[in-house]
Each structure stands twice: as structure tokens, then as C-alpha cells.
Amino acid sequence: MARVAERFQTLRSRGECALIPFITAGDPDLETTAAALHILDREGADLIELGVPYSDPLADGPVIQAAATRALQRGITLDQVLTLVKTVSPQLQAPLILFTYYNPILNRGIEAFMADIAAAGVAGLVVPDLPLEEVDALLQAATQAGIDVTLLVAPTSPMERIQAIATQAQGFVYLVSVTGVTGMRQEIQSRVKDLLDNLKQTTDKAIGVGFGVSGPDQAAQLKAWGADGVIVGSAFVKRLAADDTQAALQEVGQFCQSLKAALQN
């Protein structure tokens, strides 16, 4: 499987903006998660974020929090998620990016965690609550394991901190488009364009924008503003939570197609 940075290099060389869907592992169940990964891969996803259910997801909005809670109530564990990834990842073209919080990594041990996710076929990692001051040990273990760690830039971050984050980020720089948690918004704030412009003056690494993207028009707007990738989470998770699983999977595929089409125009 291609590394995250390599996939972005390929897309940028073709002048393309990456579509990065996010779904929560184990909601409504692991079988549906596996089916959704295949559908997203087939319908245009360039990379895919897979969220590991966690009991205190501080960065996530109500839709993703509810999905994580349902998955945990069904007993979904990190080991089950990695078993799923190990089964599915060889069949996917899109690199898989694991989205998890810092505490589960510390509980397993940083080096052991990186070795385990690499063995499962994970290509990248996002840790939304990773303190910049503690990033060195994580990056060192990730580099040894061949995992690209993406670091997040908040819209309220001072430029000095943004520069430090951009310097250390590996796969891409994750620009959070809103202040607060994830979730669908009706429109993207215009200051995201200024944030993108500032980041592009700071780094030549790819920049993905997430938190709040809910439809094709917003995705197209972010591409026009210069984003190298667009991350869409709650809108996918909400569709997968429907009672009719087959209908939900079909809608996820159609939504993925519409987003990809918007990024290609």
C-alpha cells in the first residue's frame, strides 16, 4: 500500500485534490465497515480515515461521538479494528489512515502500537489530542514503522506554532476549518482561505482541510481555495447510521461519487 505522502505527491502531480472520507470502525458493525471501505475505495476515495472508537472523543462532534458510543457498546476493540484492517487493506487502492486518540497509544506503548498498525496495513495516523510537545517520540516510532503521522493545525493557532506543526507533519498537514469539534456545517468560513494561504507560505507539504465539510459545494470551494485534500466525516458517518444497512451503503457510495465529481470539475 502506498504511503500517505506518496499518494498526495501522485495526486498533486496530476493537479488533483484528494477526497478523504472518514468512517467510524464498528458502526453499525464491522461487516458494514468492511463493506463501506470497499465502496469508498471503488467510488473515488483517494485516502480513507478510519476512526477507532474511543470513550472520550474530545475532538468529535455529536454524530461521530454517537457512532463511537454505539461501537463501544457492541464491544468493538482496537484489536478487532486492526484485524479488520489486515483483512481489507490489501484489497484497497486508497491508503488507510487510522484516527485515534493518544491514550490508547500510550496504553499499548508507542513502539508496539506503531508496529501493530503497520503490520495490519495502516499507512497513516491522525492523533487529534497529541500535544506538540510530545510529538517527537511518536514521530520517531512512526518513521521506523513506515507510518506517516498527520498533525492538526487549529484555526486559532499562532503562526509560530503553525510553522512548528507544519515542519514536523509527515503525510500531510490537517487544517481544522472551524473552532470546536467535528460536524456538518452549512458553509465553510471564508477565513479558511486565509489560513490556507498562510500555510502554503509556511510549507510545501500537502494540506488537507476537514471538520465541517458536509457536501460537494463545500468540497469544490476548498479545492478552489487551494486545498490539496478535503476530509469529510460526519456526513458519511450519519449516512452509515441509517437502519437499512444496504440502503445506507448505497447512499454512502453515491455521496462519495458526488464529492469526487465536485473535486474533478
URLIN-V926057 format. One record per residue. N is the residue number from 1. RES is the residue in one small letter. SS is DSSP state (helix for helix, strand for strand, loop for the rest). PSI is psi in radians with two decimals (none if undefined). OMEGA is omega in whole degrees, 0 to 359 (* if undefined). Layout:
n=N res=RES ss=SS psi=PSI omega=OMEGA
n=N res=RES ss=SS psi=PSI omega=OMEGA
This chain:
n=1 res=m ss=loop psi=2.40 omega=179
n=2 res=a ss=loop psi=2.54 omega=174
n=3 res=r ss=loop psi=2.84 omega=184
n=4 res=v ss=helix psi=-0.84 omega=181
n=5 res=a ss=helix psi=-0.67 omega=180
n=6 res=e ss=helix psi=-0.70 omega=179
n=7 res=r ss=helix psi=-0.73 omega=178
n=8 res=f ss=helix psi=-0.69 omega=178
n=9 res=q ss=helix psi=-0.75 omega=179
n=10 res=t ss=helix psi=-0.80 omega=181
n=11 res=l ss=helix psi=-0.74 omega=181
n=12 res=r ss=helix psi=-0.60 omega=179
n=13 res=s ss=helix psi=-0.40 omega=178
n=14 res=r ss=loop psi=0.05 omega=180
n=15 res=g ss=loop psi=0.47 omega=183
n=16 res=e ss=loop psi=2.62 omega=175
n=17 res=c ss=loop psi=2.28 omega=185
n=18 res=a ss=strand psi=2.40 omega=170
n=19 res=l ss=strand psi=2.18 omega=184
n=20 res=i ss=strand psi=1.59 omega=174
n=21 res=p ss=strand psi=2.69 omega=174
n=22 res=f ss=strand psi=2.37 omega=170
n=23 res=i ss=strand psi=2.78 omega=179
n=24 res=t ss=strand psi=2.19 omega=181
n=25 res=a ss=loop psi=2.30 omega=175
n=26 res=g ss=loop psi=0.08 omega=176
n=27 res=d ss=loop psi=2.04 omega=6
n=28 res=p ss=loop psi=-0.33 omega=175
n=29 res=d ss=loop psi=2.97 omega=185
n=30 res=l ss=helix psi=-0.56 omega=178
n=31 res=e ss=helix psi=-0.72 omega=178
n=32 res=t ss=helix psi=-0.65 omega=176
n=33 res=t ss=helix psi=-0.80 omega=179
n=34 res=a ss=helix psi=-0.79 omega=179
n=35 res=a ss=helix psi=-0.71 omega=180
n=36 res=a ss=helix psi=-0.69 omega=178
n=37 res=l ss=helix psi=-0.76 omega=178
n=38 res=h ss=helix psi=-0.74 omega=182
n=39 res=i ss=helix psi=-0.79 omega=179
n=40 res=l ss=helix psi=-0.74 omega=179
n=41 res=d ss=helix psi=-0.71 omega=182
n=42 res=r ss=helix psi=-0.56 omega=188
n=43 res=e ss=loop psi=0.29 omega=169
n=44 res=g ss=loop psi=-0.05 omega=179
n=45 res=a ss=loop psi=2.32 omega=178
n=46 res=d ss=loop psi=-0.56 omega=171
n=47 res=l ss=strand psi=2.79 omega=180
n=48 res=i ss=strand psi=2.27 omega=173
n=49 res=e ss=strand psi=2.31 omega=178
n=50 res=l ss=strand psi=2.01 omega=183
n=51 res=g ss=strand psi=2.30 omega=175
n=52 res=v ss=loop psi=2.15 omega=181
n=53 res=p ss=loop psi=2.36 omega=182
n=54 res=y ss=loop psi=2.55 omega=189
n=55 res=s ss=loop psi=-0.33 omega=182
n=56 res=d ss=loop psi=1.14 omega=186
n=57 res=p ss=loop psi=1.43 omega=190
n=58 res=l ss=loop psi=-0.51 omega=183
n=59 res=a ss=loop psi=-0.15 omega=187
n=60 res=d ss=loop psi=2.50 omega=176
n=61 res=g ss=loop psi=-3.08 omega=188
n=62 res=p ss=helix psi=-0.62 omega=182
n=63 res=v ss=helix psi=-0.84 omega=182
n=64 res=i ss=helix psi=-0.62 omega=175
n=65 res=q ss=helix psi=-0.77 omega=181
n=66 res=a ss=helix psi=-0.68 omega=179
n=67 res=a ss=helix psi=-0.75 omega=179
n=68 res=a ss=helix psi=-0.71 omega=179
n=69 res=t ss=helix psi=-0.78 omega=179
n=70 res=r ss=helix psi=-0.74 omega=180
n=71 res=a ss=helix psi=-0.74 omega=179
n=72 res=l ss=helix psi=-0.66 omega=178
n=73 res=q ss=helix psi=-0.44 omega=177
n=74 res=r ss=loop psi=0.01 omega=176
n=75 res=g ss=loop psi=0.32 omega=181
n=76 res=i ss=loop psi=2.28 omega=181
n=77 res=t ss=loop psi=2.89 omega=177
n=78 res=l ss=helix psi=-0.72 omega=181
n=79 res=d ss=helix psi=-0.68 omega=178
n=80 res=q ss=helix psi=-0.69 omega=179
n=81 res=v ss=helix psi=-0.75 omega=181
n=82 res=l ss=helix psi=-0.59 omega=175
n=83 res=t ss=helix psi=-0.74 omega=176
n=84 res=l ss=helix psi=-0.82 omega=181
n=85 res=v ss=helix psi=-0.73 omega=181
n=86 res=k ss=helix psi=-0.58 omega=179
n=87 res=t ss=helix psi=-0.72 omega=189
n=88 res=v ss=helix psi=-0.65 omega=190
n=89 res=s ss=helix psi=-0.64 omega=180
n=90 res=p ss=helix psi=-0.30 omega=183
n=91 res=q ss=helix psi=0.00 omega=184
n=92 res=l ss=loop psi=2.52 omega=172
n=93 res=q ss=loop psi=-0.59 omega=183
n=94 res=a ss=loop psi=2.22 omega=174
n=95 res=p ss=strand psi=2.49 omega=179
n=96 res=l ss=strand psi=2.30 omega=178
n=97 res=i ss=strand psi=2.11 omega=179
n=98 res=l ss=strand psi=2.31 omega=178
n=99 res=f ss=strand psi=1.97 omega=181
n=100 res=t ss=loop psi=2.85 omega=180
n=101 res=y ss=loop psi=2.91 omega=190
n=102 res=y ss=helix psi=-0.60 omega=185
n=103 res=n ss=helix psi=-0.79 omega=177
n=104 res=p ss=helix psi=-0.54 omega=177
n=105 res=i ss=helix psi=-0.80 omega=179
n=106 res=l ss=helix psi=-0.67 omega=181
n=107 res=n ss=helix psi=-0.65 omega=181
n=108 res=r ss=helix psi=-0.43 omega=188
n=109 res=g ss=loop psi=2.27 omega=189
n=110 res=i ss=helix psi=-0.85 omega=183
n=111 res=e ss=helix psi=-0.73 omega=179
n=112 res=a ss=helix psi=-0.72 omega=179
n=113 res=f ss=helix psi=-0.84 omega=182
n=114 res=m ss=helix psi=-0.73 omega=179
n=115 res=a ss=helix psi=-0.69 omega=182
n=116 res=d ss=helix psi=-0.78 omega=183
n=117 res=i ss=helix psi=-0.58 omega=176
n=118 res=a ss=helix psi=-0.73 omega=179
n=119 res=a ss=helix psi=-0.50 omega=180
n=120 res=a ss=helix psi=-0.30 omega=180
n=121 res=g ss=loop psi=0.20 omega=176
n=122 res=v ss=loop psi=2.44 omega=181
n=123 res=a ss=loop psi=-0.50 omega=184
n=124 res=g ss=strand psi=2.96 omega=184
n=125 res=l ss=strand psi=2.35 omega=172
n=126 res=v ss=strand psi=2.23 omega=179
n=127 res=v ss=loop psi=1.67 omega=190
n=128 res=p ss=loop psi=-0.41 omega=181
n=129 res=d ss=loop psi=0.37 omega=179
n=130 res=l ss=loop psi=2.07 omega=178
n=131 res=p ss=loop psi=2.38 omega=180
n=132 res=l ss=helix psi=-0.57 omega=182
n=133 res=e ss=helix psi=-0.28 omega=181
n=134 res=e ss=helix psi=0.29 omega=189
n=135 res=v ss=helix psi=-0.42 omega=188
n=136 res=d ss=helix psi=-0.80 omega=182
n=137 res=a ss=helix psi=-0.67 omega=179
n=138 res=l ss=helix psi=-0.78 omega=181
n=139 res=l ss=helix psi=-0.66 omega=180
n=140 res=q ss=helix psi=-0.80 omega=179
n=141 res=a ss=helix psi=-0.65 omega=180
n=142 res=a ss=helix psi=-0.74 omega=179
n=143 res=t ss=helix psi=-0.74 omega=179
n=144 res=q ss=helix psi=-0.56 omega=182
n=145 res=a ss=helix psi=-0.14 omega=181
n=146 res=g ss=loop psi=0.48 omega=180
n=147 res=i ss=loop psi=2.29 omega=175
n=148 res=d ss=strand psi=2.10 omega=180
n=149 res=v ss=strand psi=2.14 omega=178
n=150 res=t ss=strand psi=2.30 omega=179
n=151 res=l ss=strand psi=2.58 omega=184
n=152 res=l ss=strand psi=2.45 omega=174
n=153 res=v ss=strand psi=2.10 omega=179
n=154 res=a ss=loop psi=2.63 omega=181
n=155 res=p ss=loop psi=-0.30 omega=180
n=156 res=t ss=loop psi=0.01 omega=183
n=157 res=s ss=loop psi=2.38 omega=174
n=158 res=p ss=loop psi=2.71 omega=186
n=159 res=m ss=helix psi=-0.63 omega=180
n=160 res=e ss=helix psi=-0.71 omega=180
n=161 res=r ss=helix psi=-0.69 omega=178
n=162 res=i ss=helix psi=-0.75 omega=180
n=163 res=q ss=helix psi=-0.70 omega=180
n=164 res=a ss=helix psi=-0.72 omega=179
n=165 res=i ss=helix psi=-0.82 omega=182
n=166 res=a ss=helix psi=-0.61 omega=181
n=167 res=t ss=helix psi=-0.66 omega=186
n=168 res=q ss=helix psi=-0.34 omega=180
n=169 res=a ss=loop psi=2.56 omega=185
n=170 res=q ss=loop psi=-1.19 omega=185
n=171 res=g ss=loop psi=-0.89 omega=175
n=172 res=f ss=loop psi=2.96 omega=175
n=173 res=v ss=strand psi=2.22 omega=183
n=174 res=y ss=strand psi=1.85 omega=179
n=175 res=l ss=strand psi=2.03 omega=177
n=176 res=v ss=strand psi=2.11 omega=190
n=177 res=s ss=loop psi=-0.21 omega=182
n=178 res=v ss=loop psi=2.77 omega=171
n=179 res=t ss=loop psi=2.14 omega=181
n=180 res=g ss=loop psi=-2.68 omega=187
n=181 res=v ss=loop psi=3.02 omega=176
n=182 res=t ss=loop psi=2.88 omega=178
n=183 res=g ss=loop psi=2.79 omega=183
n=184 res=m ss=loop psi=2.33 omega=174
n=185 res=r ss=loop psi=2.73 omega=182
n=186 res=q ss=loop psi=-0.48 omega=179
n=187 res=e ss=loop psi=2.72 omega=180
n=188 res=i ss=loop psi=2.32 omega=181
n=189 res=q ss=loop psi=2.41 omega=185
n=190 res=s ss=loop psi=-0.39 omega=181
n=191 res=r ss=helix psi=-0.22 omega=175
n=192 res=v ss=helix psi=-0.62 omega=178
n=193 res=k ss=helix psi=-0.75 omega=178
n=194 res=d ss=helix psi=-0.69 omega=178
n=195 res=l ss=helix psi=-0.73 omega=177
n=196 res=l ss=helix psi=-0.78 omega=180
n=197 res=d ss=helix psi=-0.74 omega=180
n=198 res=n ss=helix psi=-0.72 omega=179
n=199 res=l ss=helix psi=-0.71 omega=182
n=200 res=k ss=helix psi=-0.42 omega=175
n=201 res=q ss=helix psi=-0.28 omega=184
n=202 res=t ss=helix psi=-0.59 omega=186
n=203 res=t ss=loop psi=2.67 omega=173
n=204 res=d ss=loop psi=0.12 omega=177
n=205 res=k ss=loop psi=2.72 omega=178
n=206 res=a ss=loop psi=2.58 omega=181
n=207 res=i ss=strand psi=2.09 omega=175
n=208 res=g ss=strand psi=2.46 omega=182
n=209 res=v ss=strand psi=2.28 omega=180
n=210 res=g ss=strand psi=-3.09 omega=185
n=211 res=f ss=loop psi=1.83 omega=173
n=212 res=g ss=loop psi=-0.06 omega=181
n=213 res=v ss=loop psi=2.13 omega=186
n=214 res=s ss=loop psi=-0.07 omega=183
n=215 res=g ss=loop psi=3.03 omega=183
n=216 res=p ss=helix psi=-0.67 omega=182
n=217 res=d ss=helix psi=-0.73 omega=178
n=218 res=q ss=helix psi=-0.70 omega=178
n=219 res=a ss=helix psi=-0.79 omega=180
n=220 res=a ss=helix psi=-0.67 omega=179
n=221 res=q ss=helix psi=-0.76 omega=180
n=222 res=l ss=helix psi=-0.68 omega=176
n=223 res=k ss=helix psi=-0.77 omega=180
n=224 res=a ss=helix psi=-0.56 omega=179
n=225 res=w ss=loop psi=-0.12 omega=175
n=226 res=g ss=loop psi=0.15 omega=178
n=227 res=a ss=loop psi=2.48 omega=175
n=228 res=d ss=loop psi=-0.30 omega=179
n=229 res=g ss=strand psi=2.65 omega=178
n=230 res=v ss=strand psi=2.18 omega=182
n=231 res=i ss=strand psi=2.23 omega=182
n=232 res=v ss=strand psi=2.05 omega=185
n=233 res=g ss=loop psi=-1.23 omega=187
n=234 res=s ss=helix psi=-0.62 omega=181
n=235 res=a ss=helix psi=-0.60 omega=175
n=236 res=f ss=helix psi=-0.78 omega=182
n=237 res=v ss=helix psi=-0.69 omega=179
n=238 res=k ss=helix psi=-0.72 omega=180
n=239 res=r ss=helix psi=-0.67 omega=181
n=240 res=l ss=helix psi=-0.31 omega=183
n=241 res=a ss=loop psi=-0.03 omega=181
n=242 res=a ss=loop psi=2.69 omega=184
n=243 res=d ss=loop psi=-0.66 omega=180
n=244 res=d ss=loop psi=1.75 omega=187
n=245 res=t ss=helix psi=-0.77 omega=182
n=246 res=q ss=helix psi=-0.71 omega=177
n=247 res=a ss=helix psi=-0.66 omega=179
n=248 res=a ss=helix psi=-0.77 omega=179
n=249 res=l ss=helix psi=-0.69 omega=178
n=250 res=q ss=helix psi=-0.74 omega=180
n=251 res=e ss=helix psi=-0.65 omega=177
n=252 res=v ss=helix psi=-0.75 omega=178
n=253 res=g ss=helix psi=-0.75 omega=180
n=254 res=q ss=helix psi=-0.69 omega=178
n=255 res=f ss=helix psi=-0.71 omega=178
n=256 res=c ss=helix psi=-0.75 omega=177
n=257 res=q ss=helix psi=-0.75 omega=183
n=258 res=s ss=helix psi=-0.66 omega=178
n=259 res=l ss=helix psi=-0.77 omega=180
n=260 res=k ss=helix psi=-0.71 omega=178
n=261 res=a ss=helix psi=-0.70 omega=179
n=262 res=a ss=helix psi=-0.58 omega=181
n=263 res=l ss=helix psi=-0.24 omega=180
n=264 res=q ss=helix psi=-0.25 omega=182
n=265 res=n ss=loop psi=none omega=*
